Amino acid sequence: MLGEIVGEAARRFGDGTAYVAADGWDVTYRDLDLLSDETAAGLARRGVKAGDVVALALPSTPEYIVAYLAAAKLGAVTAGINERLSAPERQAVLDLAEPRVLLTATTTELGTDPLPSGAAEVIDVELAEESGRVLAGLRLPGEAPELPPDVPERPVAIIFTSGTTGLPQGAVYGNRQLAAITAIDIGDRWGGGGRGLAGTSFAHLGFMTKLAGSLRSGGTTWLTRRWRAADALEQTARLRLTTVAGIPTQVALMLRVPGFDDLDLSAVKVVVIGGGPATPALVSEARARFGAPVVMRYSSTEVGSGLGTAPDADPEDAEISVGRPHPGIELTMRDGADRPVDQGEIGEVCLKSAATMTGYYRDPVATAAVLTADGAVRTGDLGWV
């Protein structure tokens, strides 16, 4: 799926800027397709084939994007390793994934402990200073793989949980889930994308499952090495960004930046908050000071897509709720015996759709524990309708 979409995006958007690296150079849609072709050929030369795991211990740079697309073009599975994981967590992730190759950056500002190997081959990646140097040591110039058949159940990504309640577990997403998430987010539309800032790790659910939709939208995303509220706000004003997105803490920190009200933020069309609970006061303040509607998003690593509020909905929706199920999402609130509770009663939030993960990678016991008998994901969160 990703291979076909990046190819079509290159044909439609060509030299339009897809991403701007943290130090200012552009990556076009045509670049993404060509670079990922050549990288896929290089990975294949090193023995990577369909079904193999390619682990990416890279910061949120163009190298990560190109490597993810390249692996998909081979039918391989990408396992993103969040740079914020502790050394034991990273080792546990690698032990579980057993990657055929591990790509890791030779120069980094992350300040993490040395990364353990745990792969058949470790490829040191020098972070580029221009698009033509992205993964230069791995690419085979002028070569491209034959794209694998678009099998719906083929795994594409392993997305690891945060590890807050134990060691990280890997949620598996295939072509079917990525197609469902893309359909929920943008339907069958091409174009119409805006301008935004990437403020979370690429190993997170958001980037890994929404890349296809981002490519179809044809917008421009600015990348950051390390998110800082003052920098994000300055870029939002200077670059005339149309979308502000982040977890509640990020939005709250931006609102506290001195001189906020002196900036021209008139280009902002929507503020998207997800990844944690937001107070009514935060939502109300963000709407008033950014001068744009605030939408809430509720999901988890396992469910892919969940609930949300609409930009044109009553402002109270985003203040007091996480919205309504997106199209195709079945929401139930259940008690400890998996029985639905009455409307208004507190129960465990359970979500079922074509977007939910296939299961946890190589962990059938944990998979059985998180899925209900009818295939819904037990989120572990309590809520009421």
C-alpha positions as CSV (number, residue, x, y, z in Angstrom):
1,M,0.0,0.0,0.0
2,L,2.6,2.5,1.0
3,G,4.7,1.8,-2.0
4,E,1.9,2.5,-4.4
5,I,0.8,5.6,-2.6
6,V,4.2,7.3,-2.5
7,G,4.5,6.5,-6.2
8,E,1.2,8.1,-7.0
9,A,2.0,11.1,-4.7
10,A,5.2,11.6,-6.6
11,R,3.2,11.7,-9.9
12,R,0.6,14.1,-8.5
13,F,2.7,16.4,-6.4
14,G,6.2,16.0,-8.0
15,D,8.5,18.8,-6.7
16,G,6.1,19.9,-4.1
17,T,7.7,19.9,-0.6
18,A,6.6,17.0,1.5
19,Y,9.0,17.5,4.4
20,V,11.4,20.2,5.6
21,A,14.3,18.8,7.7
22,A,15.1,20.4,11.0
23,D,18.1,22.3,9.5
24,G,16.0,23.7,6.6
25,W,16.5,21.5,3.5
26,D,13.5,20.1,1.5
27,V,12.4,16.6,0.6
28,T,9.9,16.6,-2.3
29,Y,7.3,14.0,-3.1
30,R,9.4,12.9,-6.0
31,D,12.4,12.6,-3.7
32,L,10.5,10.3,-1.4
33,D,9.7,7.9,-4.2
34,L,13.1,7.8,-5.7
35,L,15.1,7.7,-2.5
36,S,12.9,4.9,-1.1
37,D,13.2,2.9,-4.4
38,E,17.0,3.1,-4.2
39,T,17.0,2.3,-0.4
40,A,14.8,-0.7,-1.0
41,A,17.2,-2.0,-3.6
42,G,20.0,-1.5,-1.1
43,L,18.2,-3.3,1.6
44,A,17.4,-6.2,-0.8
45,R,21.1,-6.4,-1.7
46,R,21.7,-7.0,2.0
47,G,19.3,-9.8,2.1
48,V,16.1,-8.1,3.3
49,K,13.0,-9.7,1.9
50,A,9.2,-9.8,2.4
51,G,8.3,-10.6,6.0
52,D,11.7,-9.6,7.4
53,V,11.8,-7.0,10.2
54,V,13.7,-3.7,9.6
55,A,14.2,-1.9,12.9
56,L,14.7,1.9,12.9
57,A,16.5,3.4,15.8
58,L,16.5,6.8,14.2
59,P,15.3,10.3,15.2
60,S,12.4,11.9,13.4
61,T,14.4,12.8,10.3
62,P,13.9,12.2,6.5
63,E,16.0,9.0,6.9
64,Y,13.3,7.4,9.0
65,I,10.6,8.3,6.4
66,V,12.6,7.0,3.5
67,A,13.6,3.8,5.3
68,Y,10.0,3.0,6.3
69,L,8.8,3.5,2.7
70,A,11.7,1.4,1.4
71,A,10.9,-1.5,3.8
72,A,7.2,-1.4,2.7
73,K,8.3,-1.6,-1.0
74,L,10.0,-4.9,-0.2
75,G,7.1,-6.2,1.8
76,A,9.2,-6.0,5.0
77,V,7.9,-5.0,8.4
78,T,9.2,-1.8,10.0
79,A,9.7,-1.7,13.8
80,G,10.2,1.8,15.1
81,I,12.2,2.2,18.2
82,N,11.3,5.3,20.2
83,E,14.5,7.2,21.1
84,R,13.0,8.0,24.5
85,L,12.9,4.4,25.6
86,S,15.4,3.4,28.3
87,A,18.3,1.0,27.5
88,P,16.5,-2.0,29.0
89,E,13.3,-1.2,27.1
90,R,15.2,-0.8,23.8
91,Q,16.9,-4.2,24.4
92,A,13.6,-5.8,25.1
93,V,12.2,-4.3,21.9
94,L,15.1,-5.7,19.8
95,D,14.9,-9.1,21.5
96,L,11.2,-9.3,20.6
97,A,11.5,-7.9,17.0
98,E,14.6,-9.9,16.0
99,P,15.2,-7.6,13.1
100,R,17.1,-8.6,10.0
101,V,18.7,-5.2,9.9
102,L,18.8,-2.3,12.4
103,L,19.4,1.3,11.2
104,T,20.8,3.6,13.8
105,A,22.2,7.1,13.6
106,T,25.9,7.7,13.9
107,T,25.3,11.4,14.9
108,T,22.5,12.3,17.2
109,E,21.3,14.9,19.7
110,L,19.1,12.5,21.6
111,G,21.5,11.9,24.5
112,T,20.4,8.3,25.0
113,D,22.5,5.4,26.2
114,P,24.4,3.4,23.6
115,L,21.9,1.3,21.6
116,P,22.3,-2.5,21.9
117,S,22.6,-4.4,18.7
118,G,20.3,-7.5,18.7
119,A,20.1,-7.6,14.9
120,A,21.5,-9.8,12.2
121,E,23.1,-6.6,10.8
122,V,23.5,-3.1,12.2
123,I,23.7,-0.2,9.6
124,D,25.2,3.1,10.9
125,V,23.4,6.0,9.2
126,E,25.0,9.4,8.9
127,L,22.2,12.0,9.1
128,A,22.2,13.9,5.8
129,E,22.5,17.7,5.2
130,E,20.6,17.6,1.9
131,S,18.1,15.3,0.2
132,G,20.5,13.7,-2.2
133,R,22.6,12.4,0.8
134,V,19.7,10.7,2.6
135,L,20.8,7.1,3.3
136,A,23.5,7.5,0.7
137,G,25.6,4.7,2.0
138,L,22.7,2.2,1.7
139,R,21.1,3.2,-1.6
140,L,21.7,1.7,-5.0
141,P,21.4,4.7,-7.4
142,G,19.0,4.1,-10.3
143,E,17.6,0.8,-9.0
144,A,14.1,0.0,-7.8
145,P,12.4,-3.1,-6.5
146,E,9.3,-4.8,-7.9
147,L,6.5,-3.9,-5.6
148,P,4.9,-6.8,-3.8
149,P,1.2,-7.6,-4.2
150,D,-1.0,-5.5,-2.0
151,V,-2.1,-8.3,0.3
152,P,-4.5,-6.8,3.0
153,E,-3.2,-9.0,5.8
154,R,0.6,-8.4,5.1
155,P,2.2,-6.8,8.2
156,V,3.7,-3.4,7.5
157,A,4.6,-1.9,10.9
158,I,5.2,-3.0,14.5
159,I,4.3,-0.1,16.8
160,F,5.5,-0.5,20.4
161,T,3.5,0.7,23.4
162,S,5.0,3.2,25.8
163,G,6.0,0.7,28.4
164,T,4.3,2.6,31.2
165,T,2.8,-0.6,32.6
166,G,5.6,-3.0,31.8
167,L,8.0,-3.7,28.9
168,P,6.8,-2.4,25.5
169,Q,4.6,-4.7,23.4
170,G,4.5,-4.5,19.6
171,A,1.1,-3.8,18.0
172,V,1.1,-5.2,14.4
173,Y,-0.5,-3.2,11.6
174,G,-0.9,-4.4,8.1
175,N,-2.1,-3.1,4.8
176,R,-5.7,-3.6,5.8
177,Q,-5.4,-1.5,8.9
178,L,-3.5,1.3,7.2
179,A,-6.1,1.4,4.4
180,A,-8.9,1.6,7.0
181,I,-7.2,4.4,9.0
182,T,-6.5,6.4,5.8
183,A,-10.2,6.0,4.7
184,I,-11.3,7.2,8.1
185,D,-9.0,10.2,8.1
186,I,-9.3,11.5,4.5
187,G,-11.6,9.1,2.5
188,D,-10.4,8.7,-1.1
189,R,-9.2,12.3,-1.4
190,W,-6.0,13.4,-3.0
191,G,-4.7,16.9,-2.1
192,G,-6.0,19.5,0.3
193,G,-3.2,19.1,2.8
194,G,-2.0,21.9,5.0
195,R,1.2,23.0,6.7
196,G,2.1,21.5,10.0
197,L,4.9,20.7,12.4
198,A,6.0,17.2,13.5
199,G,6.2,17.3,17.3
200,T,6.2,13.6,18.3
201,S,8.4,10.6,17.6
202,F,8.0,8.9,14.2
203,A,7.9,5.5,16.1
204,H,4.5,6.6,17.5
205,L,1.2,5.4,16.2
206,G,0.4,8.7,14.7
207,F,3.2,8.8,12.1
208,M,3.4,5.1,11.4
209,T,-0.3,4.6,10.6
210,K,-1.0,8.0,9.1
211,L,1.8,8.3,6.6
212,A,-0.3,7.1,3.8
213,G,-3.0,9.7,4.5
214,S,-0.3,12.4,4.8
215,L,1.1,11.4,1.4
216,R,-2.3,11.5,-0.2
217,S,-3.0,15.0,1.3
218,G,0.1,16.5,-0.4
219,G,0.8,19.0,2.4
220,T,4.1,20.1,3.9
221,T,5.5,19.0,7.3
222,W,8.4,20.7,9.1
223,L,10.5,18.3,11.2
224,T,12.1,19.0,14.6
225,R,15.0,17.3,16.3
226,R,13.7,18.2,19.8
227,W,10.4,19.9,20.4
228,R,10.4,23.1,22.4
229,A,7.3,25.2,23.0
230,A,8.9,28.5,22.1
231,D,10.4,27.2,18.9
232,A,7.1,25.5,17.9
233,L,5.2,28.7,18.4
234,E,7.7,30.8,16.5
235,Q,7.6,28.4,13.6
236,T,3.8,28.3,13.6
237,A,3.7,32.1,13.2
238,R,6.7,32.5,10.8
239,L,5.8,29.6,8.5
240,R,2.1,30.3,8.5
241,L,1.3,26.8,9.7
242,T,-2.4,25.8,9.3
243,T,-2.5,23.1,12.0
244,V,-1.3,23.0,15.6
245,A,-1.2,19.4,17.0
246,G,0.1,17.9,20.1
247,I,-0.6,16.3,23.4
248,P,-2.3,18.5,26.0
249,T,1.1,19.3,27.7
250,Q,2.5,20.6,24.5
251,V,-0.4,22.9,23.8
252,A,-0.4,24.1,27.4
253,L,3.3,24.9,27.1
254,M,2.8,26.9,23.9
255,L,0.1,29.0,25.6
256,R,2.5,29.9,28.3
257,V,5.2,31.2,26.0
258,P,5.9,34.9,26.7
259,G,4.8,37.1,23.8
260,F,2.2,34.6,22.6
261,D,-0.5,37.2,22.0
262,D,1.9,39.4,20.0
263,L,2.3,36.8,17.3
264,D,0.3,36.5,14.1
265,L,-1.3,33.1,14.3
266,S,-4.1,33.9,11.8
267,A,-3.0,31.1,9.5
268,V,-4.0,28.4,12.1
269,K,-7.2,26.7,11.0
270,V,-7.4,24.0,13.7
271,V,-5.8,22.8,16.9
272,V,-5.7,19.1,17.4
273,I,-5.2,17.6,20.9
274,G,-4.8,13.9,21.7
275,G,-2.7,11.5,23.6
276,G,-3.9,12.4,27.0
277,P,-6.7,14.2,29.0
278,A,-7.3,17.9,28.3
279,T,-9.2,20.0,30.8
280,P,-12.1,22.2,29.7
281,A,-10.1,25.2,30.6
282,L,-7.2,24.2,28.4
283,V,-9.5,23.6,25.4
284,S,-11.3,26.9,25.9
285,E,-8.1,28.9,26.2
286,A,-6.5,27.2,23.2
287,R,-9.6,28.0,21.1
288,A,-9.7,31.6,22.2
289,R,-6.0,32.4,21.9
290,F,-5.2,30.5,18.7
291,G,-8.4,31.8,17.2
292,A,-9.3,28.4,15.8
293,P,-11.5,25.4,16.6
294,V,-10.1,22.8,18.9
295,V,-10.7,19.1,18.1
296,M,-10.1,16.2,20.5
297,R,-8.8,12.8,19.4
298,Y,-9.0,9.6,21.5
299,S,-7.1,6.4,20.4
300,S,-4.4,4.0,21.6
301,T,-1.5,2.1,20.1
302,E,-3.8,-1.0,19.8
303,V,-7.0,0.6,18.3
304,G,-5.5,2.6,15.4
305,S,-8.4,5.0,15.2
306,G,-11.0,5.8,17.8
307,L,-13.1,8.9,18.7
308,G,-13.0,12.6,18.0
309,T,-14.8,15.9,17.9
310,A,-15.4,17.8,14.7
311,P,-14.1,21.3,13.9
312,D,-17.6,22.6,13.2
313,A,-19.2,21.0,16.3
314,D,-20.4,22.8,19.3
315,P,-17.3,24.0,21.2
316,E,-18.6,22.3,24.3
317,D,-18.0,18.9,22.6
318,A,-14.2,19.3,22.8
319,E,-14.4,20.8,26.3
320,I,-16.3,17.9,28.0
321,S,-15.7,14.9,25.9
322,V,-13.4,13.0,23.5
323,G,-16.1,13.0,20.9
324,R,-17.9,10.4,18.9
325,P,-16.7,7.2,17.2
326,H,-15.2,7.9,13.8
327,P,-17.0,6.2,10.9
328,G,-16.7,2.4,11.1
329,I,-15.7,2.4,14.8
330,E,-17.8,0.4,17.2
331,L,-17.7,1.8,20.7
332,T,-19.0,-0.2,23.7
333,M,-18.6,0.3,27.5
334,R,-18.3,-2.9,29.3
335,D,-18.1,-4.3,32.9
336,G,-15.5,-6.7,34.2
337,A,-17.4,-9.6,32.6
338,D,-17.4,-8.0,29.2
339,R,-21.1,-7.2,29.4
340,P,-22.2,-3.8,28.0
341,V,-23.2,-1.3,30.6
342,D,-26.2,1.1,30.3
343,Q,-25.8,4.5,28.9
344,G,-24.5,6.9,31.5
345,E,-22.9,4.1,33.6
346,I,-19.1,3.9,33.9
347,G,-17.5,1.0,32.1
348,E,-14.3,0.0,30.3
349,V,-13.9,1.7,26.9
350,C,-13.8,-1.0,24.2
351,L,-13.3,-0.2,20.5
352,K,-13.7,-2.5,17.5
353,S,-13.1,-1.7,13.8
354,A,-11.0,-2.6,10.7
355,A,-8.4,-0.2,12.0
356,T,-7.5,-2.2,15.2
357,M,-4.2,-4.0,15.3
358,T,-3.8,-7.6,14.2
359,G,-2.4,-8.4,17.6
360,Y,0.8,-8.1,19.6
361,Y,3.9,-9.3,17.8
362,R,4.9,-12.8,18.9
363,D,2.7,-12.5,22.0
364,P,-0.5,-14.5,21.7
365,V,-1.2,-14.5,25.4
366,A,-1.1,-10.7,25.7
367,T,-3.2,-10.5,22.5
368,A,-5.9,-12.7,23.9
369,A,-5.9,-10.7,27.1
370,V,-6.5,-7.3,25.3
371,L,-9.1,-8.5,22.8
372,T,-12.6,-9.4,23.7
373,A,-14.3,-12.5,22.3
374,D,-15.9,-10.4,19.5
375,G,-12.6,-8.7,18.5
376,A,-12.9,-5.4,20.4
377,V,-9.8,-3.9,22.1
378,R,-10.0,-3.4,25.8
379,T,-8.4,0.0,26.2
380,G,-8.0,-0.2,30.0
381,D,-9.6,3.3,30.3
382,L,-12.9,3.9,32.1
383,G,-15.5,6.2,30.6
384,W,-19.2,6.8,30.2
385,V,-21.4,7.8,27.3
